Structures are given as structure tokens and as C-alpha cells.
Amino acid sequence: MRIRGRRYAGPPPKEKHRINEAIRVRQVRLIDAEGEQAGVVDTENAIAMAKEQGLDLVEVAPEASPPVCKILDYGKFKYLAKKKEHDAKKKQHHVVIKEVRVRPKIDVHDLETKLRKAREFLGAGDKVQVNMLFRGREHHFRDRGFTVMESIKEQLADCSKVEREPSREGNRLIMILNPLTK
């Protein structure tokens, strides 16, 4: 649906809290602007008290009986809630599995480079999946692959613990390492 040359985005997002005249119950448990309990008050009186102070009556606990309402500046309340939510998201760390690929015939220097990268991932708090691919005749020398995996496990023992021991999955050998918690 188009309105005057613009796309219709739908109705505006619904507010989480009911404010002022949107509160349709007869009585509410009121908390004033200083945070003190004023007891159970008629909704009309509570709205009048809020308007008198130039603030809003906001329903903060609608499931309570009677609902709990606070007298506060609703714009500031929304801003602080959004800021708090943003800070909480910033502090979260999503565990990511990083992959390090090696081959059974890997050279010493190449292995050191891969280990340095794995150590970096573990230091950042991410899991590391060590993935070894066997091709062609390498399938006959799987013991060489297990030896390389054991070497990796030993060299990363100071910064990781093994979540999943090296195991075969088709033509691959896979091991998962967790970072050590401090």
C-alpha cells in the first residue's frame, strides 16, 4: 500500500509500557518521583499527581495486582533502558568456533604458524577446531595424523583444554579445543 508516494511501513512499534491515559485500571500501586511508595491510589489521582510535577505515570509491573506504576520522565526512562540494553549486548561474548587446517605432512615452521594463530584465537576466548584432511595415499598413514594432533594438543596445553579428542570423520581428523577459563 502506498501513501502519497511513500511506502507504508505499517503501524508504529508498540510501546512496552503503558503511560498516563493508556493505563485503564481503576487503582494502581504508586511509586512517586523520589522512589517512595505512596500506596494504592486511584489511577486518575495518580495521573493528576504526575501531570502536576510535569512527569508521566508509567506502568512498570502490569502483572501485579494492582499494577505498579511510577511517576517519572518517560523519555529519560526509555533512553536509560535502551542504553542499559546496549551495554549488556556489548559485554556479551558469543563463542565462535575458529578453524585451523593442517595436513599430515605439515612442516615444522608451518605448524608453528598454525599454532600461533590457534593460540591467538584461544586468547580471544574462541574455540578452535583443528581439522586435518587426508588425500590420496595419506589415508594409509593415519597414525602420522594422530601424531601431529597429539603434538598440537601438547603444545597448546598451556592455553587450552581438549573438548573433543581427535576423531575420524570420513577423510578428516577433527579435534576441538576450548580456551582455559581464568
mmCIF file of the C-alpha atoms, coordinates in Angstrom:
data_MODEL
# 
_entry.id   MODEL 
# 
loop_
_atom_site.group_PDB 
_atom_site.id 
_atom_site.type_symbol 
_atom_site.label_atom_id 
_atom_site.label_alt_id 
_atom_site.label_comp_id 
_atom_site.label_asym_id 
_atom_site.label_entity_id 
_atom_site.label_seq_id 
_atom_site.pdbx_PDB_ins_code 
_atom_site.Cartn_x 
_atom_site.Cartn_y 
_atom_site.Cartn_z 
_atom_site.occupancy 
_atom_site.B_iso_or_equiv 
_atom_site.pdbx_formal_charge 
_atom_site.auth_seq_id 
_atom_site.auth_comp_id 
_atom_site.auth_asym_id 
_atom_site.auth_atom_id 
_atom_site.pdbx_PDB_model_num 
ATOM 1   C CA . MET A 1 1   ? 0.000  0.000   0.000  1.00 0.00 ? 1   MET A CA 1 
ATOM 2   C CA . ARG A 1 2   ? 1.368  3.422   -0.950 1.00 0.00 ? 2   ARG A CA 1 
ATOM 3   C CA . ILE A 1 3   ? 0.512  6.663   0.761  1.00 0.00 ? 3   ILE A CA 1 
ATOM 4   C CA . ARG A 1 4   ? 1.375  9.910   -1.079 1.00 0.00 ? 4   ARG A CA 1 
ATOM 5   C CA . GLY A 1 5   ? 4.330  8.444   -2.954 1.00 0.00 ? 5   GLY A CA 1 
ATOM 6   C CA . ARG A 1 6   ? 5.860  6.765   0.098  1.00 0.00 ? 6   ARG A CA 1 
ATOM 7   C CA . ARG A 1 7   ? 5.861  3.149   1.101  1.00 0.00 ? 7   ARG A CA 1 
ATOM 8   C CA . TYR A 1 8   ? 3.668  2.272   4.046  1.00 0.00 ? 8   TYR A CA 1 
ATOM 9   C CA . ALA A 1 9   ? 5.870  0.912   6.833  1.00 0.00 ? 9   ALA A CA 1 
ATOM 10  C CA . GLY A 1 10  ? 2.938  -0.344  8.890  1.00 0.00 ? 10  GLY A CA 1 
ATOM 11  C CA . PRO A 1 11  ? 1.807  0.851   12.271 1.00 0.00 ? 11  PRO A CA 1 
ATOM 12  C CA . PRO A 1 12  ? 4.377  2.410   14.600 1.00 0.00 ? 12  PRO A CA 1 
ATOM 13  C CA . PRO A 1 13  ? 6.052  -0.027  17.008 1.00 0.00 ? 13  PRO A CA 1 
ATOM 14  C CA . LYS A 1 14  ? 4.014  -0.751  20.116 1.00 0.00 ? 14  LYS A CA 1 
ATOM 15  C CA . GLU A 1 15  ? 5.382  0.685   23.371 1.00 0.00 ? 15  GLU A CA 1 
ATOM 16  C CA . LYS A 1 16  ? 6.475  -1.772  26.079 1.00 0.00 ? 16  LYS A CA 1 
ATOM 17  C CA . HIS A 1 17  ? 4.936  0.259   28.902 1.00 0.00 ? 17  HIS A CA 1 
ATOM 18  C CA . ARG A 1 18  ? 1.537  1.905   29.186 1.00 0.00 ? 18  ARG A CA 1 
ATOM 19  C CA . ILE A 1 19  ? 1.712  5.547   30.168 1.00 0.00 ? 19  ILE A CA 1 
ATOM 20  C CA . ASN A 1 20  ? -0.761 8.124   31.503 1.00 0.00 ? 20  ASN A CA 1 
ATOM 21  C CA . GLU A 1 21  ? -4.251 7.694   29.957 1.00 0.00 ? 21  GLU A CA 1 
ATOM 22  C CA . ALA A 1 22  ? -3.314 4.318   28.420 1.00 0.00 ? 22  ALA A CA 1 
ATOM 23  C CA . ILE A 1 23  ? -3.477 2.816   31.941 1.00 0.00 ? 23  ILE A CA 1 
ATOM 24  C CA . ARG A 1 24  ? -7.053 1.537   32.108 1.00 0.00 ? 24  ARG A CA 1 
ATOM 25  C CA . VAL A 1 25  ? -7.285 0.039   35.617 1.00 0.00 ? 25  VAL A CA 1 
ATOM 26  C CA . ARG A 1 26  ? -9.157 1.724   38.468 1.00 0.00 ? 26  ARG A CA 1 
ATOM 27  C CA . GLN A 1 27  ? -6.384 1.642   41.072 1.00 0.00 ? 27  GLN A CA 1 
ATOM 28  C CA . VAL A 1 28  ? -2.601 1.341   40.947 1.00 0.00 ? 28  VAL A CA 1 
ATOM 29  C CA . ARG A 1 29  ? 0.190  0.861   43.467 1.00 0.00 ? 29  ARG A CA 1 
ATOM 30  C CA . LEU A 1 30  ? 2.066  4.138   43.128 1.00 0.00 ? 30  LEU A CA 1 
ATOM 31  C CA . ILE A 1 31  ? 5.782  4.891   43.477 1.00 0.00 ? 31  ILE A CA 1 
ATOM 32  C CA . ASP A 1 32  ? 6.450  8.623   43.435 1.00 0.00 ? 32  ASP A CA 1 
ATOM 33  C CA . ALA A 1 33  ? 9.261  10.537  41.703 1.00 0.00 ? 33  ALA A CA 1 
ATOM 34  C CA . GLU A 1 34  ? 11.631 10.082  44.684 1.00 0.00 ? 34  GLU A CA 1 
ATOM 35  C CA . GLY A 1 35  ? 11.134 6.293   44.660 1.00 0.00 ? 35  GLY A CA 1 
ATOM 36  C CA . GLU A 1 36  ? 8.943  6.223   47.791 1.00 0.00 ? 36  GLU A CA 1 
ATOM 37  C CA . GLN A 1 37  ? 5.825  4.034   47.908 1.00 0.00 ? 37  GLN A CA 1 
ATOM 38  C CA . ALA A 1 38  ? 2.639  6.101   48.028 1.00 0.00 ? 38  ALA A CA 1 
ATOM 39  C CA . GLY A 1 39  ? 0.392  3.035   48.401 1.00 0.00 ? 39  GLY A CA 1 
ATOM 40  C CA . VAL A 1 40  ? -2.685 2.110   46.389 1.00 0.00 ? 40  VAL A CA 1 
ATOM 41  C CA . VAL A 1 41  ? -4.146 5.192   44.652 1.00 0.00 ? 41  VAL A CA 1 
ATOM 42  C CA . ASP A 1 42  ? -6.904 5.804   42.098 1.00 0.00 ? 42  ASP A CA 1 
ATOM 43  C CA . THR A 1 43  ? -5.443 5.976   38.598 1.00 0.00 ? 43  THR A CA 1 
ATOM 44  C CA . GLU A 1 44  ? -6.965 9.408   37.904 1.00 0.00 ? 44  GLU A CA 1 
ATOM 45  C CA . ASN A 1 45  ? -5.365 10.834  41.055 1.00 0.00 ? 45  ASN A CA 1 
ATOM 46  C CA . ALA A 1 46  ? -2.001 9.271   40.154 1.00 0.00 ? 46  ALA A CA 1 
ATOM 47  C CA . ILE A 1 47  ? -2.129 10.779  36.639 1.00 0.00 ? 47  ILE A CA 1 
ATOM 48  C CA . ALA A 1 48  ? -3.035 14.164  38.139 1.00 0.00 ? 48  ALA A CA 1 
ATOM 49  C CA . MET A 1 49  ? -0.071 13.927  40.566 1.00 0.00 ? 49  MET A CA 1 
ATOM 50  C CA . ALA A 1 50  ? 2.267  13.101  37.663 1.00 0.00 ? 50  ALA A CA 1 
ATOM 51  C CA . LYS A 1 51  ? 0.976  15.968  35.486 1.00 0.00 ? 51  LYS A CA 1 
ATOM 52  C CA . GLU A 1 52  ? 1.336  18.333  38.445 1.00 0.00 ? 52  GLU A CA 1 
ATOM 53  C CA . GLN A 1 53  ? 5.052  17.519  38.616 1.00 0.00 ? 53  GLN A CA 1 
ATOM 54  C CA . GLY A 1 54  ? 5.452  17.694  34.813 1.00 0.00 ? 54  GLY A CA 1 
ATOM 55  C CA . LEU A 1 55  ? 6.181  13.956  34.620 1.00 0.00 ? 55  LEU A CA 1 
ATOM 56  C CA . ASP A 1 56  ? 4.450  10.789  33.337 1.00 0.00 ? 56  ASP A CA 1 
ATOM 57  C CA . LEU A 1 57  ? 2.722  7.901   35.085 1.00 0.00 ? 57  LEU A CA 1 
ATOM 58  C CA . VAL A 1 58  ? 4.352  4.708   33.744 1.00 0.00 ? 58  VAL A CA 1 
ATOM 59  C CA . GLU A 1 59  ? 3.094  1.172   34.379 1.00 0.00 ? 59  GLU A CA 1 
ATOM 60  C CA . VAL A 1 60  ? 6.222  -0.817  35.291 1.00 0.00 ? 60  VAL A CA 1 
ATOM 61  C CA . ALA A 1 61  ? 4.661  -4.076  36.559 1.00 0.00 ? 61  ALA A CA 1 
ATOM 62  C CA . PRO A 1 62  ? 1.328  -4.699  34.794 1.00 0.00 ? 62  PRO A CA 1 
ATOM 63  C CA . GLU A 1 63  ? 1.057  -8.321  36.014 1.00 0.00 ? 63  GLU A CA 1 
ATOM 64  C CA . ALA A 1 64  ? 0.940  -7.293  39.696 1.00 0.00 ? 64  ALA A CA 1 
ATOM 65  C CA . SER A 1 65  ? -2.350 -6.854  41.481 1.00 0.00 ? 65  SER A CA 1 
ATOM 66  C CA . PRO A 1 66  ? -2.916 -3.877  41.498 1.00 0.00 ? 66  PRO A CA 1 
ATOM 67  C CA . PRO A 1 67  ? -0.428 -2.883  38.750 1.00 0.00 ? 67  PRO A CA 1 
ATOM 68  C CA . VAL A 1 68  ? 2.666  -0.983  39.912 1.00 0.00 ? 68  VAL A CA 1 
ATOM 69  C CA . CYS A 1 69  ? 3.106  2.492   38.398 1.00 0.00 ? 69  CYS A CA 1 
ATOM 70  C CA . LYS A 1 70  ? 5.918  5.016   38.775 1.00 0.00 ? 70  LYS A CA 1 
ATOM 71  C CA . ILE A 1 71  ? 5.941  8.764   38.359 1.00 0.00 ? 71  ILE A CA 1 
ATOM 72  C CA . LEU A 1 72  ? 8.924  9.581   36.128 1.00 0.00 ? 72  LEU A CA 1 
ATOM 73  C CA . ASP A 1 73  ? 10.098 11.243  32.922 1.00 0.00 ? 73  ASP A CA 1 
ATOM 74  C CA . TYR A 1 74  ? 9.166  8.631   30.291 1.00 0.00 ? 74  TYR A CA 1 
ATOM 75  C CA . GLY A 1 75  ? 11.636 9.903   27.662 1.00 0.00 ? 75  GLY A CA 1 
ATOM 76  C CA . LYS A 1 76  ? 14.535 9.640   30.098 1.00 0.00 ? 76  LYS A CA 1 
ATOM 77  C CA . PHE A 1 77  ? 13.267 6.208   31.253 1.00 0.00 ? 77  PHE A CA 1 
ATOM 78  C CA . LYS A 1 78  ? 13.249 4.904   27.651 1.00 0.00 ? 78  LYS A CA 1 
ATOM 79  C CA . TYR A 1 79  ? 16.698 6.365   26.985 1.00 0.00 ? 79  TYR A CA 1 
ATOM 80  C CA . LEU A 1 80  ? 18.231 4.747   30.083 1.00 0.00 ? 80  LEU A CA 1 
ATOM 81  C CA . ALA A 1 81  ? 16.581 1.384   29.309 1.00 0.00 ? 81  ALA A CA 1 
ATOM 82  C CA . LYS A 1 82  ? 17.933 1.453   25.743 1.00 0.00 ? 82  LYS A CA 1 
ATOM 83  C CA . LYS A 1 83  ? 21.400 2.425   26.978 1.00 0.00 ? 83  LYS A CA 1 
ATOM 84  C CA . LYS A 1 84  ? 21.372 -0.393  29.555 1.00 0.00 ? 84  LYS A CA 1 
ATOM 85  C CA . GLU A 1 85  ? 20.325 -2.911  26.875 1.00 0.00 ? 85  GLU A CA 1 
ATOM 86  C CA . HIS A 1 86  ? 23.095 -1.669  24.563 1.00 0.00 ? 86  HIS A CA 1 
ATOM 87  C CA . ASP A 1 87  ? 25.722 -2.021  27.314 1.00 0.00 ? 87  ASP A CA 1 
ATOM 88  C CA . ALA A 1 88  ? 24.527 -5.549  28.095 1.00 0.00 ? 88  ALA A CA 1 
ATOM 89  C CA . LYS A 1 89  ? 24.878 -6.508  24.418 1.00 0.00 ? 89  LYS A CA 1 
ATOM 90  C CA . LYS A 1 90  ? 28.359 -5.009  24.277 1.00 0.00 ? 90  LYS A CA 1 
ATOM 91  C CA . LYS A 1 91  ? 29.537 -7.118  27.226 1.00 0.00 ? 91  LYS A CA 1 
ATOM 92  C CA . GLN A 1 92  ? 28.316 -10.392 25.728 1.00 0.00 ? 92  GLN A CA 1 
ATOM 93  C CA . HIS A 1 93  ? 30.859 -12.630 24.043 1.00 0.00 ? 93  HIS A CA 1 
ATOM 94  C CA . HIS A 1 94  ? 29.492 -15.089 21.555 1.00 0.00 ? 94  HIS A CA 1 
ATOM 95  C CA . VAL A 1 95  ? 31.566 -18.257 21.455 1.00 0.00 ? 95  VAL A CA 1 
ATOM 96  C CA . VAL A 1 96  ? 32.784 -18.782 17.938 1.00 0.00 ? 96  VAL A CA 1 
ATOM 97  C CA . ILE A 1 97  ? 34.488 -21.881 16.592 1.00 0.00 ? 97  ILE A CA 1 
ATOM 98  C CA . LYS A 1 98  ? 37.576 -20.926 14.609 1.00 0.00 ? 98  LYS A CA 1 
ATOM 99  C CA . GLU A 1 99  ? 39.144 -23.482 12.325 1.00 0.00 ? 99  GLU A CA 1 
ATOM 100 C CA . VAL A 1 100 ? 42.801 -24.290 11.841 1.00 0.00 ? 100 VAL A CA 1 
ATOM 101 C CA . ARG A 1 101 ? 43.550 -26.627 8.944  1.00 0.00 ? 101 ARG A CA 1 
ATOM 102 C CA . VAL A 1 102 ? 46.628 -28.815 8.927  1.00 0.00 ? 102 VAL A CA 1 
ATOM 103 C CA . ARG A 1 103 ? 47.895 -31.694 6.810  1.00 0.00 ? 103 ARG A CA 1 
ATOM 104 C CA . PRO A 1 104 ? 49.602 -34.897 7.975  1.00 0.00 ? 104 PRO A CA 1 
ATOM 105 C CA . LYS A 1 105 ? 52.826 -33.924 6.142  1.00 0.00 ? 105 LYS A CA 1 
ATOM 106 C CA . ILE A 1 106 ? 52.939 -30.392 7.616  1.00 0.00 ? 106 ILE A CA 1 
ATOM 107 C CA . ASP A 1 107 ? 56.383 -28.847 8.005  1.00 0.00 ? 107 ASP A CA 1 
ATOM 108 C CA . VAL A 1 108 ? 57.652 -27.644 11.411 1.00 0.00 ? 108 VAL A CA 1 
ATOM 109 C CA . HIS A 1 109 ? 57.567 -23.934 10.527 1.00 0.00 ? 109 HIS A CA 1 
ATOM 110 C CA . ASP A 1 110 ? 54.069 -24.195 9.010  1.00 0.00 ? 110 ASP A CA 1 
ATOM 111 C CA . LEU A 1 111 ? 52.870 -25.980 12.157 1.00 0.00 ? 111 LEU A CA 1 
ATOM 112 C CA . GLU A 1 112 ? 54.349 -23.208 14.334 1.00 0.00 ? 112 GLU A CA 1 
ATOM 113 C CA . THR A 1 113 ? 52.460 -20.610 12.278 1.00 0.00 ? 113 THR A CA 1 
ATOM 114 C CA . LYS A 1 114 ? 49.183 -22.536 12.657 1.00 0.00 ? 114 LYS A CA 1 
ATOM 115 C CA . LEU A 1 115 ? 49.785 -22.941 16.407 1.00 0.00 ? 115 LEU A CA 1 
ATOM 116 C CA . ARG A 1 116 ? 50.463 -19.200 16.789 1.00 0.00 ? 116 ARG A CA 1 
ATOM 117 C CA . LYS A 1 117 ? 47.125 -18.456 15.077 1.00 0.00 ? 117 LYS A CA 1 
ATOM 118 C CA . ALA A 1 118 ? 45.303 -21.055 17.206 1.00 0.00 ? 118 ALA A CA 1 
ATOM 119 C CA . ARG A 1 119 ? 46.831 -19.529 20.356 1.00 0.00 ? 119 ARG A CA 1 
ATOM 120 C CA . GLU A 1 120 ? 45.560 -16.121 19.202 1.00 0.00 ? 120 GLU A CA 1 
ATOM 121 C CA . PHE A 1 121 ? 42.011 -17.492 18.759 1.00 0.00 ? 121 PHE A CA 1 
ATOM 122 C CA . LEU A 1 122 ? 42.104 -19.204 22.160 1.00 0.00 ? 122 LEU A CA 1 
ATOM 123 C CA . GLY A 1 123 ? 43.369 -15.999 23.769 1.00 0.00 ? 123 GLY A CA 1 
ATOM 124 C CA . ALA A 1 124 ? 40.336 -14.154 22.350 1.00 0.00 ? 124 ALA A CA 1 
ATOM 125 C CA . GLY A 1 125 ? 38.056 -16.703 24.043 1.00 0.00 ? 125 GLY A CA 1 
ATOM 126 C CA . ASP A 1 126 ? 37.056 -18.629 20.924 1.00 0.00 ? 126 ASP A CA 1 
ATOM 127 C CA . LYS A 1 127 ? 37.009 -22.396 20.474 1.00 0.00 ? 127 LYS A CA 1 
ATOM 128 C CA . VAL A 1 128 ? 39.421 -23.859 17.944 1.00 0.00 ? 128 VAL A CA 1 
ATOM 129 C CA . GLN A 1 129 ? 38.670 -26.787 15.672 1.00 0.00 ? 129 GLN A CA 1 
ATOM 130 C CA . VAL A 1 130 ? 41.813 -28.430 14.343 1.00 0.00 ? 130 VAL A CA 1 
ATOM 131 C CA . ASN A 1 131 ? 40.919 -30.029 11.039 1.00 0.00 ? 131 ASN A CA 1 
ATOM 132 C CA . MET A 1 132 ? 43.267 -32.428 9.228  1.00 0.00 ? 132 MET A CA 1 
ATOM 133 C CA . LEU A 1 133 ? 42.395 -33.526 5.706  1.00 0.00 ? 133 LEU A CA 1 
ATOM 134 C CA . PHE A 1 134 ? 43.797 -36.757 4.242  1.00 0.00 ? 134 PHE A CA 1 
ATOM 135 C CA . ARG A 1 135 ? 44.154 -37.071 0.473  1.00 0.00 ? 135 ARG A CA 1 
ATOM 136 C CA . GLY A 1 136 ? 45.112 -39.978 -1.730 1.00 0.00 ? 136 GLY A CA 1 
ATOM 137 C CA . ARG A 1 137 ? 47.742 -42.261 -0.203 1.00 0.00 ? 137 ARG A CA 1 
ATOM 138 C CA . GLU A 1 138 ? 47.769 -40.254 3.028  1.00 0.00 ? 138 GLU A CA 1 
ATOM 139 C CA . HIS A 1 139 ? 44.828 -42.448 4.160  1.00 0.00 ? 139 HIS A CA 1 
ATOM 140 C CA . HIS A 1 140 ? 47.306 -45.282 4.728  1.00 0.00 ? 140 HIS A CA 1 
ATOM 141 C CA . PHE A 1 141 ? 49.298 -43.165 7.207  1.00 0.00 ? 141 PHE A CA 1 
ATOM 142 C CA . ARG A 1 142 ? 46.580 -42.112 9.632  1.00 0.00 ? 142 ARG A CA 1 
ATOM 143 C CA . ASP A 1 143 ? 48.923 -42.775 12.564 1.00 0.00 ? 143 ASP A CA 1 
ATOM 144 C CA . ARG A 1 144 ? 51.059 -39.847 11.289 1.00 0.00 ? 144 ARG A CA 1 
ATOM 145 C CA . GLY A 1 145 ? 47.933 -37.661 11.517 1.00 0.00 ? 145 GLY A CA 1 
ATOM 146 C CA . PHE A 1 146 ? 47.260 -38.723 15.105 1.00 0.00 ? 146 PHE A CA 1 
ATOM 147 C CA . THR A 1 147 ? 50.908 -37.959 15.956 1.00 0.00 ? 147 THR A CA 1 
ATOM 148 C CA . VAL A 1 148 ? 50.578 -34.423 14.576 1.00 0.00 ? 148 VAL A CA 1 
ATOM 149 C CA . MET A 1 149 ? 47.315 -33.940 16.508 1.00 0.00 ? 149 MET A CA 1 
ATOM 150 C CA . GLU A 1 150 ? 48.963 -35.109 19.759 1.00 0.00 ? 150 GLU A CA 1 
ATOM 151 C CA . SER A 1 151 ? 51.804 -32.677 19.109 1.00 0.00 ? 151 SER A CA 1 
ATOM 152 C CA . ILE A 1 152 ? 49.300 -29.822 18.653 1.00 0.00 ? 152 ILE A CA 1 
ATOM 153 C CA . LYS A 1 153 ? 47.459 -30.843 21.822 1.00 0.00 ? 153 LYS A CA 1 
ATOM 154 C CA . GLU A 1 154 ? 50.696 -30.849 23.860 1.00 0.00 ? 154 GLU A CA 1 
ATOM 155 C CA . GLN A 1 155 ? 51.913 -27.501 22.511 1.00 0.00 ? 155 GLN A CA 1 
ATOM 156 C CA . LEU A 1 156 ? 48.581 -25.778 23.212 1.00 0.00 ? 156 LEU A CA 1 
ATOM 157 C CA . ALA A 1 157 ? 48.099 -27.395 26.646 1.00 0.00 ? 157 ALA A CA 1 
ATOM 158 C CA . ASP A 1 158 ? 49.097 -24.175 28.439 1.00 0.00 ? 158 ASP A CA 1 
ATOM 159 C CA . CYS A 1 159 ? 46.198 -22.161 26.937 1.00 0.00 ? 159 CYS A CA 1 
ATOM 160 C CA . SER A 1 160 ? 43.553 -24.785 26.100 1.00 0.00 ? 160 SER A CA 1 
ATOM 161 C CA . LYS A 1 161 ? 41.834 -27.959 27.145 1.00 0.00 ? 161 LYS A CA 1 
ATOM 162 C CA . VAL A 1 162 ? 40.554 -30.627 24.796 1.00 0.00 ? 162 VAL A CA 1 
ATOM 163 C CA . GLU A 1 163 ? 36.789 -30.627 24.358 1.00 0.00 ? 163 GLU A CA 1 
ATOM 164 C CA . ARG A 1 164 ? 36.817 -33.403 21.778 1.00 0.00 ? 164 ARG A CA 1 
ATOM 165 C CA . GLU A 1 165 ? 39.710 -35.780 21.281 1.00 0.00 ? 165 GLU A CA 1 
ATOM 166 C CA . PRO A 1 166 ? 40.964 -36.315 17.717 1.00 0.00 ? 166 PRO A CA 1 
ATOM 167 C CA . SER A 1 167 ? 38.425 -38.465 15.872 1.00 0.00 ? 167 SER A CA 1 
ATOM 168 C CA . ARG A 1 168 ? 37.948 -39.553 12.282 1.00 0.00 ? 168 ARG A CA 1 
ATOM 169 C CA . GLU A 1 169 ? 35.055 -38.239 10.230 1.00 0.00 ? 169 GLU A CA 1 
ATOM 170 C CA . GLY A 1 170 ? 35.345 -39.572 6.698  1.00 0.00 ? 170 GLY A CA 1 
ATOM 171 C CA . ASN A 1 171 ? 38.653 -38.418 5.243  1.00 0.00 ? 171 ASN A CA 1 
ATOM 172 C CA . ARG A 1 172 ? 39.201 -35.911 8.070  1.00 0.00 ? 172 ARG A CA 1 
ATOM 173 C CA . LEU A 1 173 ? 40.625 -35.985 11.555 1.00 0.00 ? 173 LEU A CA 1 
ATOM 174 C CA . ILE A 1 174 ? 38.982 -33.423 13.859 1.00 0.00 ? 174 ILE A CA 1 
ATOM 175 C CA . MET A 1 175 ? 39.849 -32.149 17.337 1.00 0.00 ? 175 MET A CA 1 
ATOM 176 C CA . ILE A 1 176 ? 38.139 -29.299 19.241 1.00 0.00 ? 176 ILE A CA 1 
ATOM 177 C CA . LEU A 1 177 ? 39.960 -27.183 21.835 1.00 0.00 ? 177 LEU A CA 1 
ATOM 178 C CA . ASN A 1 178 ? 38.382 -24.888 24.444 1.00 0.00 ? 178 ASN A CA 1 
ATOM 179 C CA . PRO A 1 179 ? 40.163 -21.869 25.889 1.00 0.00 ? 179 PRO A CA 1 
ATOM 180 C CA . LEU A 1 180 ? 41.174 -22.156 29.535 1.00 0.00 ? 180 LEU A CA 1 
ATOM 181 C CA . THR A 1 181 ? 38.955 -20.078 31.826 1.00 0.00 ? 181 THR A CA 1 
ATOM 182 C CA . LYS A 1 182 ? 40.795 -17.758 34.135 1.00 0.00 ? 182 LYS A CA 1 
# 
